[in-house]
Amino acid sequence: MQLDLSGHHVEITDSMRGYVEKKFERISRHFEQVLDIHCVLTVEKKLHHKAEATLMMRGNKIYADATEPNMYAAIDALTDKLDRQILKHKERFQPRHAPGIKRMSQN
């Protein structure tokens, strides 16, 4: 997984970069097929801190954004949204029934 982190009207500090990497490890634990993550941290009018990310995986892209009064809270909200979307995406491709087990017909 390759993480591309950039800032818009904000300087990315080492602590911010470490926090983002730590949070995105949780996503890679749930779904190992994430190839690339592009994350942008933005400050708008010093009141709104926005974090947005695009996850590229084989055959699909997942996008989410979050706006909070604190940058670390925005990163937390962003990773929560992405985690829910990843789990939903993962469920779509899971087999619904175990192979070899026949369903009982109702009589």
Backbone as a ProteinNet text record, in pm:
[ID]
protein_1_A
[PRIMARY]
MQLDLSGHHVEITDSMRGYVEKKFERISRHFEQVLDIHCVLTVEKKLHHKAEATLMMRGNKIYADATEPNMYAAIDALTDKLDRQILKHKERFQPRHAPGIKRMSQN
[TERTIARY]
84.6	0	89.5	62.1	137.7	48.3	96.4	21.1	80.4	-1.7	38.8	-36.3	34.9	-25.7	16.2	-82.6	-51.6	-139.1	-95.9	-168.4	-203.6	-318.5	-364.6	-389.4	-310.1	-313.8	-273.9	-200.9	-151.5	-19.6	71.9	198.2	183.1	221.8	211.1	332.5	306.4	413.8	439.3	548.4	581.3	477.2	425.1	324.3	194.3	156.2	36.1	55.5	172.2	200.1	196.6	256	254.8	114.7	32.7	-104.7	-186.2	-169.9	-243.2	-199.4	-69.6	-21.2	-74.1	-77	-128.8	-277	-355.4	-498.7	-525.8	-445.2	-467.7	-419	-339	-300.5	-422.4	-519.6	-641.6	-717.3	-720.4	-789.8	-717.9	-585.3	-511.9	-522.7	-549.8	-572	-702.5	-805.1	-934.9	-938.4	-858.7	-865.4	-726.1	-655.6	-517.2	-503	-610.7	-600.3	-601.2	-583.3	-573.4	-435.5	-432	-306	-245.3	-329.4	-279.1	-381.3	-332.9	-419.7	-368.5	-457	-423.1	-504.8	-436.5	-503	-464.3	-564.2	-541.9	-600	-517.6	-560.3	-568.3	-684.3	-709.1	-758.8	-717.1	-770	-841.8	-969.6	-1050.4	-1090.3	-1045.1	-1079	-1046.4	-947.3	-898.4	-1005.6	-1123.3	-1230.2	-1262.2	-1253	-1290.3	-1165.5	-1142.5	-1032.9	-1093.4	-1048	-1106.4	-1000.9	-1040.3	-955.1	-1032.1	-968	-1032.2	-932.5	-984.4	-896.9	-965.7	-883.4	-928.5	-845.2	-912.1	-846.1	-860.2	-749.1	-751.5	-724.1	-812.6	-793.5	-826.6	-801.9	-824.3	-968.8	-990.9	-1123.7	-1218.1	-1173.5	-1265.4	-1189.5	-1260.9	-1209.2	-1310.7	-1261.8	-1348.8	-1303.7	-1398.9	-1370.3	-1451.1	-1389.5	-1460.3	-1394.7	-1473.1	-1418.3	-1488.6	-1420.9	-1476.5	-1429	-1519.3	-1487.3	-1517.6	-1419.6	-1431.5	-1357.9	-1380.9	-1308.1	-1161.6	-1124.1	-988	-938.8	-812.7	-759.8	-754.2	-715.6	-707.8	-846.8	-946.9	-1084.7	-1132.2	-1091.9	-1128.9	-1065	-940.5	-873.3	-942.7	-982.3	-1055.7	-1187.4	-1263.5	-1392.1	-1372.2	-1267.2	-1238.2	-1207.6	-1122.9	-1087.5	-1206.6	-1294.1	-1415.5	-1504.8	-1522	-1604.3	-1543	-1413	-1347.2	-1353.8	-1340.1	-1346.8	-1484.3	-1590.7	-1726.3	-1743.2	-1691.9	-1705.4	-1625.1	-1506.7	-1423.7	-1493.3	-1548.9	-1618.7	-1740.9	-1811.8	-1927.3	-1882.3	-1772.3	-1718	-1672.7	-1612.5	-1562.7	-1678.6	-1789	-1905.9	-1967.8	-1958.3	-2019.2	-1957.5	-1831.1	-1762.3	-1745.8	-1801.4	-1796.1	-1907.2	-1878.2	-1986.8	-2088.7	-2214	-2319.8	-2346.5	-2314.6	-2337.7	-2207.9	-2188	-2068.2	-2081.6	-1974.4	-1983.8	-2010.9	-2091.5	-2121.6	-2239.1	-2290.1	-2406.2	-2529.9	-2624.7	-2747	-2848.9	-2922.6	-3027.1	-3148.2	-3210.5	-3328.1	-3449.3	-3524.7	-3644.7	-3757.6	-3839	-3949.2	-4069.4	-4125	-4240.4	-4363.1
-116.7	0	123.5	212.7	336.5	451.7	532.9	645.5	775.1	853.7	984.4	1088.9	1166.3	1264	1403.3	1491.6	1629.5	1724.5	1849.1	1949.2	2068	2124.8	2243.8	2351.2	2457.2	2563.5	2513.7	2404.9	2352.1	2279.3	2292.4	2220.6	2086.6	1980.3	1845.8	1824.4	1812.4	1787.9	1638.1	1604.3	1462.4	1393.1	1466.5	1405.2	1379.9	1472.4	1451.1	1331.7	1324.7	1214.3	1080.8	1075.3	953	914.4	1013.4	986.7	930.4	989.9	941.3	799.1	773.1	638.4	535.4	572.8	481.9	451.7	553.3	533.7	449.8	468.6	392.6	249	216.7	77.2	-7.5	52.1	-20.4	-61.3	28.1	-3.7	-115.1	-110.6	-216.3	-350.1	-346.2	-471.3	-537.4	-456.4	-512	-556.4	-491.6	-521.8	-502	-609.8	-601.2	-563.2	-558.2	-534.6	-387.2	-296.7	-154	-129.7	-72.9	-51.1	85.2	188.8	324.6	410	500.5	592.9	734.4	821.2	962.6	1041.4	1106.4	1178.5	1326.1	1413.9	1558.3	1617.8	1693.3	1764.3	1912	1975.3	2112.7	2192.5	2318.8	2411.6	2522.6	2543.1	2645.9	2750.2	2871.6	2985.6	2961	2880.3	2848.8	2793	2764.2	2708.8	2564.9	2534.9	2402.2	2327.9	2215.6	2128.4	2010.9	1991	1889	1785.4	1660.4	1548.2	1468.6	1441.2	1362.4	1261.1	1147.8	1041.1	961.8	913.8	824.2	697.5	584.2	454.4	387.8	348.5	277.5	130.8	48.6	-94.9	-155.1	-281.1	-347.3	-332.5	-255.9	-243.9	-149.4	-75.5	11.2	123.7	234.4	346.4	379.3	415.1	455.4	593.6	686.6	823.7	858.2	934	984.5	1114.2	1198.7	1320.5	1349.1	1428.2	1463.6	1604.1	1683.6	1818.6	1831.9	1875.2	1890.9	2017.5	2066.3	2184.7	2155.8	2029.1	1989.6	1893.5	1907.2	1822.8	1676.4	1648	1508.3	1445	1522.8	1472.2	1445.3	1530.5	1509.7	1381.6	1356	1232.7	1110.7	1119.1	1008.7	981.1	1087.4	1070.8	1014.2	1058.8	1009	859.9	816.9	674.9	588.5	641.2	566.7	547.2	653.6	642.9	544.7	554.8	464	319.3	299.2	164.5	102.9	180.7	129.6	96.8	182.6	157.3	34.6	17.1	-99.8	-228.4	-229.7	-349.3	-379.2	-275.6	-294.6	-349.7	-297.1	-346.2	-492	-524.5	-660.1	-759.7	-718.5	-805.8	-840.7	-749.4	-772.3	-892.5	-920.3	-1026.7	-1154.1	-1157.9	-1278.8	-1373.7	-1503.3	-1597.8	-1599	-1605.7	-1598.1	-1732.1	-1839.6	-1972.1	-2051.2	-2134.6	-2219.5	-2323.2	-2353.1	-2452.3	-2591.5	-2666.6	-2803	-2816.1	-2707.7	-2712.8	-2677.5	-2769.4	-2745	-2681.2	-2589.8	-2523.7	-2617.2	-2617.1	-2699.4	-2629.4	-2702.2	-2642.4	-2648.5	-2549.3	-2544.2	-2615.2	-2708.5	-2785.7	-2751.9
0	0	0	-93.1	-103.5	-60	33.3	86.5	33.5	-35.2	-85.4	-4.1	76.8	167	124.9	106.3	69.5	149.2	158.4	234.3	147.4	172.1	101.6	206.6	206.5	306.5	445.1	450.1	577.6	551.1	643.7	633.7	704.6	636.6	692.6	784.1	912.2	1008.2	1020.4	1084.8	1104.3	1191.9	1291.5	1378.9	1302.5	1212.4	1130.3	1038.6	975	883.4	957.9	1075	1154.5	1197.1	1233.9	1276.1	1159.7	1040.5	922.9	888.1	890.7	859.4	959.4	1087.5	1190.9	1167.5	1132	1109.1	984.2	879.3	757.1	767.6	868.3	891.8	925.1	995.9	1030.7	905.1	806.5	681.8	608.2	605.9	536.3	609.7	740.5	813.9	772.3	746.1	707.5	562.2	478	335.6	276.9	246.3	201.6	55.2	-20.6	-163.7	-201.8	-105.1	-134.9	-194.5	-315.5	-384.4	-352.2	-352.1	-339.9	-266.2	-181.7	-110.1	-134.5	-179.9	-197.2	-95.6	-1.3	106.8	100.5	111.1	109.1	237.3	309.5	429.7	395.9	427.3	388.8	508.4	516	615.8	539.4	572.4	508	611.5	594.4	680.7	827.1	854.7	990	1083.9	1032.8	1115.2	1078.5	950.6	901.8	857.2	918.5	880.3	805.5	682.6	596.8	561.6	571.1	530.2	426.2	313.8	208.9	155.6	112	64.3	-45.5	-138.3	-243.8	-234.4	-221.5	-216.1	-351	-409.5	-535.9	-508.7	-560	-549.3	-684.5	-696.6	-824.6	-868.9	-974.9	-1032.7	-962.7	-861	-788.2	-719.9	-698.8	-621.1	-513.1	-396.7	-286.8	-241.3	-230.6	-190.3	-65.4	23.5	141.5	184.4	252.5	310.2	441.7	524.4	655	690.6	749.9	792.9	941.5	1016.6	1161.7	1203.3	1326.1	1372.5	1407.6	1419.7	1453.3	1345.8	1302.5	1194.5	1235.4	1359.1	1403.1	1411.1	1449.3	1450.2	1307.6	1213.4	1073.1	1019.4	1057.3	1014.3	1073.6	1201.7	1265.5	1193.7	1165.2	1096.9	956.6	888.6	754.2	756.5	846.9	850.4	892.4	978.1	1014	891.5	812.2	690.9	591.1	572	477.9	525.5	655	710.2	685	706.6	679.7	532.1	443.4	300.3	257.1	314.7	282.1	325.8	447	495	409	365.6	277.6	142.6	89.7	-36.7	-23.7	88.8	112.5	121.9	184.6	197.7	63.2	-31.9	-162.8	-233.5	-204.2	-275.5	-193.6	-75.2	6.9	-36.4	-42.8	-74.4	38.9	1.5	102.2	169.8	102	158	149.7	245.8	244.7	133.5	62.3	-44.7	11.7	-56.8	-15.8	78.6	128	218.6	137.6	138.9	64.7	156.1	102.1	179	188.3	300.3	321.3	260.1	183.8	127.6	231.1	226.2	321.5	263	334.6	287.5	364.9
[MASK]
+++++++++++++++++++++++++++++++++++++++++++++++++++++++++++++++++++++++++++++++++++++++++++++++++++++++++++

